[in-house]
Amino acid sequence: MIDYFETKSQPITRYMVIQAYRKVRANKGSGGVDGMTWDEFELHKSENIYKLWNRLSSGCYYPMPVKEVEIDKKGGGVRKLGIPTLMDRIAQQVVRAYIEPTLDPLFHPDSYAYRKGRNAHQAIETAQKRSMVYDWVLDLDISKFSIR
């Protein structure tokens, strides 16, 4: 008998893709640059899920370009937002579900960005508590940070 993981290069199962599809579908977001809607996706759902699973599990999945949308900022100006295709959103959810349990424990306890069960309000609360204990602050823009 051939082991499943001997035939595929990545440990992604069809069940993982179906679970990711259900989660993304529940969010009811719009489609991306390819113009595919949820109704169109549903017409060929099993083929779309199979195609996505096959590409993810064999390591040959490449995401599509994102649809750029400009969002107005409160203080003026715009923020550019990339809207991925439906297939890419499902693929992102598969990868997230696979790597999050492994990587999340490696983060520092005070890391709040993009973590399950963590939010900006908790980060502010921690900063407020620390300001009562410490009399110094380290402010750093990581995009311009370099070690010399």
N, C-alpha and C positions, 0 to 999 in steps of 0.2 A: 504494500500500500504506500502511495506517495504522500508524504507529509505536505500539507497546504503551503507551509513556508518554504519548502524546497522549490516550489514552482513560481513564487512571487518574490520580488526583491524587497517589498515593504510589507510590514505586518498590519495591513488594512483589510478589514473584512467587509462584506456587503452589508452586514448588520450595522456596522459602524456608520456606513454611508446612509443607510435608511434612518438611523437615529438622528444623524446630523440634518438630513432632509426635513424630518419632522420638526426639529427645533427651529430651523431657519424658516420653514413654511409658517410656523405659528407666529413669527414676527411680522408677517405680511408686508415685507418691504417691496420696493419696486425693482424692476430689472435694470440691467446695466447697459453698456454700450452696444451689446448685440441685439437689444430690443426684445428679447424673449420675456414674455409675461408668465405669470404663474399658470394661467389657463393653457398656454402653449406648452409649458413644461409638463402639465398634467396629462395632455393628450398622448404623450409618449413617455410617461413617467418611468416605467420599468426599463425602457431602453436608455433613457438619460441617466438613471441611477446605475445601471450596469456599465455604461460607457465611462462614467465618472469613477466608479470603483475600479474598473480595469486599468484606467490610466494612473490612478493614485497608487494602486497596489503593485504595479509594474515599474513605478518610478518614472513614468514618461508624461506626467501631467504638467502642463504649462498654462498658467493663468492668462486670461484675455486682458487687454488694456482696460483701464477703468474709465467710466464716464465722469468727466469733470463738471462739478456744479459749484457755483459761487454762492456762499451764504453771507448775508450782511452781518457785520459785527456791530455790537451795541455802540462802541466808541467811534464808529466810522470805519470805512474800508470794508474789504471782503476777505473771507477765508475760503480757500479752495478745498473742496471735499471730493474724494474719489468714490464713486459708486461702482462696486464690482458687479459682475454678472451673477445671475442666480446660481449657476454651476460653481462659480468661484466662491461664493458665500458658503455654499454647502461644503466645498473642499476645505475652506478655512476652518469651518466648524469641526470637520473630521480631524484635522491636524491639531486643533486646539484641544479637543477631547482626548486625543492620544498623548500629547506631550505635557498638558497642564498638571496631571497628577505627579509626574516625575520632576518637573521643573519648579513647581510652586514651593515645595519645601526648601529649595535652595536659596530663595529670596530672603533678604533681611526682614525681620519682623516689622520694621518701620517702612517697608515698601508698600505703597498703596495703589499706584497707577495700574490699571488694567488687570487687577487681581480679583478673583471671585470672593465676594463677601467683604470687599474693601472699597472705600469711596473717599472722595475729597473731604467730606465732613469729618471723617475719622482722622484724616491727616491733619486737619486744622485743629481738632481737639487735642491731638498728641502734641502739636507745636505749641499750643497754649499752655499745656501742662509743663512742657519743658522750659518755657519762658519764665516760669515761676521758680525753676531750679537753677538754670544756667544764666550767666550774665553776658553771654556772647552768642553770636549767630554766624553761621557760615552760609553765604549766599553765592550760588554758583550757577552759571549758565553752561550747561554741559555741552551745548553745540559749539561754544567758543573755548572750551577748556582744553588745555594741553599741558603735558608734563615736560618740563625742560631739564 
